[in-house]
């Protein structure tokens, strides 16, 4: 997949290009899939969805069906207001079709960054997350000291580790452990995009080794780090941090 452009934003990432072979996977982010010119095709357990736009919730196994037509995939972190707004739209099975207003929002913008900003304004409806969780997540993003990061963050915001994990699951809809892995994958992906080797990217992401990075990337992205590196480096001209 992955012959188009990749953009990393603030707590989101996106791809526009052709969908190719990938394996079934699930991840922490809320994913918005939109067909640029033709409907997007997604394979979920027991069903095939063909629609103009689909919202996929955290931990929902899915696979993009290979197609020559371009698609847009936007991954929104579940701790953000937009992530929580999108999550509120999901049905009991963890998916929902994108509304015509959301699709029109996509058509009117000229970049994924503009689309994410416009979508956030369109959907703004949920209150912000608990300030203690917000501060803890920021600390965890910056923590590179390995084991004990959750305890350190919890202590810093006046919560026990179990309570912080409980608040995170309740407010984000995903476990804190999964969120941490997703954050590590984001760091490793940015490292790969900048030209780092697989082993260096694993270290930059905070993974124990290259094999650990490979397992988590296949689980959450349905591809290997080597494949991801080819995509990210191929699109390095369009790679940017918003």
C-alpha positions as CSV (number, residue, x, y, z in Angstrom):
1,X,0.0,0.0,0.0
2,X,1.7,2.9,0.3
3,X,2.7,4.6,-2.8
4,X,1.1,7.9,-1.9
5,X,1.8,10.5,0.8
6,X,2.1,10.1,4.5
7,X,1.6,13.0,7.0
8,X,2.2,13.1,10.7
9,X,0.2,15.7,12.6
10,X,-0.3,16.5,16.3
11,X,-1.8,13.3,17.7
12,X,-2.9,12.0,14.3
13,X,-1.4,10.6,11.1
14,X,-2.7,10.1,7.6
15,X,-2.1,8.5,4.3
16,X,-3.5,9.2,0.8
17,X,-2.7,6.7,-1.9
18,X,-3.5,3.3,-3.3
19,X,-4.6,0.5,-1.0
20,X,-2.5,-2.6,-1.5
21,X,-2.1,-5.9,0.2
22,X,-2.2,-5.9,4.0
23,X,-3.1,-8.4,6.7
24,X,-6.0,-8.1,9.2
25,X,-5.0,-5.9,12.1
26,X,-6.4,-3.7,14.9
27,X,-5.0,-0.7,16.7
28,X,-5.6,2.0,19.3
29,X,-6.5,4.9,17.0
30,X,-9.9,5.7,15.6
31,X,-9.4,5.3,11.9
32,X,-11.4,7.3,9.2
33,X,-11.3,5.7,5.8
34,X,-12.5,7.6,2.8
35,X,-12.5,6.8,-0.9
36,X,-11.0,9.7,-2.8
37,X,-12.8,9.0,-6.1
38,X,-14.5,5.6,-5.5
39,X,-15.9,3.9,-2.4
40,X,-13.4,2.4,0.0
41,X,-13.6,-1.4,0.5
42,X,-12.9,-2.9,3.9
43,X,-12.9,-6.4,5.2
44,X,-14.1,-6.9,8.8
45,X,-14.9,-10.2,10.6
46,X,-17.9,-11.6,8.8
47,X,-18.5,-8.7,6.5
48,X,-17.2,-6.7,3.6
49,X,-18.0,-3.0,3.6
50,X,-18.0,-0.8,0.5
51,X,-18.8,2.8,1.3
52,X,-17.8,6.4,0.6
53,X,-16.4,6.7,4.2
54,X,-16.1,4.4,7.2
55,X,-15.1,5.1,10.8
56,X,-13.3,2.2,12.6
57,X,-13.0,2.2,16.3
58,X,-10.2,1.0,18.5
59,X,-9.4,-2.7,18.6
60,X,-11.7,-3.5,15.6
61,X,-10.0,-6.0,13.4
62,X,-10.0,-4.9,9.7
63,X,-8.2,-5.1,6.4
64,X,-8.2,-2.6,3.5
65,X,-9.0,-4.5,0.3
66,X,-6.4,-3.9,-2.4
67,X,-7.6,-1.4,-5.0
68,X,-6.1,0.8,-7.7
69,X,-8.2,3.8,-6.6
70,X,-6.8,6.1,-4.1
71,X,-8.0,6.2,-0.5
72,X,-7.5,8.4,2.5
73,X,-6.7,6.8,5.9
74,X,-6.6,9.1,8.9
75,X,-5.6,7.8,12.3
76,X,-6.8,9.9,15.3
77,X,-5.4,9.3,18.8
78,X,-8.2,8.3,21.2
79,X,-7.1,10.8,23.9
80,X,-7.9,13.8,21.6
81,X,-11.2,15.7,21.5
82,X,-11.6,14.7,17.8
83,X,-10.9,11.0,18.7
84,X,-13.5,11.0,21.4
85,X,-16.0,12.8,19.1
86,X,-15.5,10.1,16.4
87,X,-15.7,7.3,19.0
88,X,-19.1,8.7,20.1
89,X,-20.4,8.1,16.6
90,X,-19.5,4.3,16.6
91,X,-22.2,1.6,16.8
92,X,-22.0,-1.3,19.1
93,X,-19.8,-3.2,16.7
94,X,-17.2,-0.4,16.7
95,X,-17.8,0.9,13.2
96,X,-20.0,3.6,11.6
97,X,-20.4,5.1,8.2
98,X,-19.1,8.6,7.7
99,X,-21.9,11.2,7.4
100,X,-22.3,13.3,4.2
101,X,-21.2,16.3,6.2
102,X,-17.9,14.6,7.0
103,X,-17.4,13.6,3.4
104,X,-18.1,17.1,2.2
105,X,-15.6,18.4,4.7
106,X,-13.0,16.1,3.1
107,X,-13.9,17.2,-0.4
108,X,-13.6,20.9,0.5
109,X,-10.1,20.7,1.9
110,X,-6.8,20.4,0.1
111,X,-4.7,18.5,2.7
112,X,-5.1,16.1,5.5
113,X,-4.1,18.7,8.0
114,X,-6.9,21.0,6.8
115,X,-9.3,18.1,6.8
116,X,-8.5,17.1,10.4
117,X,-8.9,20.8,11.6
118,X,-12.2,21.2,9.8
119,X,-13.5,17.8,11.1
120,X,-12.6,18.8,14.6
121,X,-14.6,22.0,14.2
122,X,-17.5,20.1,12.6
123,X,-17.8,17.4,15.3
124,X,-16.8,19.4,18.4
125,X,-19.2,18.1,21.0
126,X,-17.5,16.1,23.8
127,X,-15.8,17.6,26.9
128,X,-12.0,17.4,27.3
129,X,-10.6,14.4,29.1
130,X,-9.8,14.4,32.8
131,X,-6.9,16.9,33.3
132,X,-5.0,14.4,35.4
133,X,-5.1,11.9,32.5
134,X,-4.2,14.7,30.1
135,X,-1.1,15.6,32.1
136,X,-0.2,11.9,32.6
137,X,-0.3,11.2,28.9
138,X,2.0,14.1,28.2
139,X,4.4,12.8,30.7
140,X,4.3,9.3,29.2
141,X,5.0,10.8,25.7
142,X,8.2,12.3,27.1
143,X,9.2,9.4,29.3
144,X,12.2,7.4,27.8
145,X,13.3,5.7,31.0
146,X,11.6,2.3,30.3
147,X,9.9,0.3,33.0
148,X,7.9,2.2,35.6
149,X,6.7,5.0,33.3
150,X,3.1,4.5,34.3
151,X,3.9,4.6,38.1
152,X,6.0,7.8,37.5
153,X,3.2,9.5,35.6
154,X,0.5,8.4,38.1
155,X,2.5,9.7,41.0
156,X,3.1,13.0,39.3
157,X,-0.6,13.6,38.9
158,X,-1.7,12.3,42.3
159,X,-3.2,9.0,41.2
160,X,-2.3,5.3,41.9
161,X,-1.2,3.3,38.9
162,X,-4.4,1.2,38.9
163,X,-6.6,4.3,39.1
164,X,-4.7,6.0,36.2
165,X,-5.2,2.9,34.1
166,X,-8.9,2.8,35.0
167,X,-9.4,6.5,34.1
168,X,-7.6,6.0,30.8
169,X,-9.7,3.0,29.8
170,X,-12.9,4.8,30.7
171,X,-12.1,8.1,29.0
172,X,-10.3,6.8,25.9
173,X,-11.9,3.5,25.3
174,X,-8.6,1.7,25.1
175,X,-6.1,0.5,27.8
176,X,-3.2,2.6,28.8
177,X,-0.9,-0.2,27.8
178,X,-2.2,-0.2,24.3
179,X,-2.0,3.6,24.1
180,X,1.7,3.4,25.1
181,X,2.4,0.9,22.4
182,X,0.7,3.1,19.8
183,X,2.8,6.1,21.0
184,X,5.9,4.0,20.6
185,X,4.9,3.0,17.1
186,X,4.4,6.6,16.2
187,X,8.0,7.4,17.4
188,X,9.4,4.5,15.5
189,X,7.5,5.4,12.3
190,X,8.9,8.9,12.4
191,X,12.3,7.5,12.9
192,X,11.9,5.2,9.9
193,X,10.7,8.1,7.8
194,X,13.8,10.1,8.7
195,X,16.0,7.2,7.4
196,X,16.8,5.3,10.6
197,X,17.6,1.6,10.4
198,X,15.1,-0.9,11.7
199,X,17.1,-1.5,14.9
200,X,17.6,2.2,15.5
201,X,13.9,2.9,14.9
202,X,13.0,0.2,17.4
203,X,15.3,1.8,20.0
204,X,13.9,5.3,19.2
205,X,10.4,4.0,19.7
206,X,11.3,2.4,23.1
207,X,10.9,-1.2,21.9
208,X,13.1,-3.9,23.5
209,X,14.4,-4.9,20.1
210,X,13.7,-5.1,16.4
211,X,11.6,-8.2,16.8
212,X,9.3,-6.5,19.3
213,X,8.8,-3.6,16.9
214,X,7.9,-6.1,14.2
215,X,5.3,-7.9,16.3
216,X,3.6,-4.7,17.3
217,X,3.6,-3.1,13.9
218,X,2.2,-6.2,12.3
219,X,-0.5,-6.4,15.0
220,X,-1.5,-2.7,14.7
221,X,-0.8,-1.9,11.1
222,X,-0.9,-5.3,9.3
223,X,2.6,-4.9,7.8
224,X,6.2,-5.3,8.7
225,X,8.6,-2.5,9.7
226,X,10.6,-3.1,6.5
227,X,7.5,-2.6,4.4
228,X,6.5,0.5,6.4
229,X,10.0,1.9,6.0
230,X,9.8,1.6,2.2
231,X,6.6,3.6,2.2
232,X,7.7,6.2,4.6
233,X,11.0,6.8,2.9
234,X,9.4,6.7,-0.6
235,X,7.1,9.5,0.5
236,X,9.7,11.5,2.4
237,X,9.2,14.5,0.1
238,X,5.7,14.8,1.4
239,X,6.6,13.7,4.9
240,X,6.1,16.5,7.4
241,X,5.1,17.1,11.0
242,X,2.3,19.5,11.3
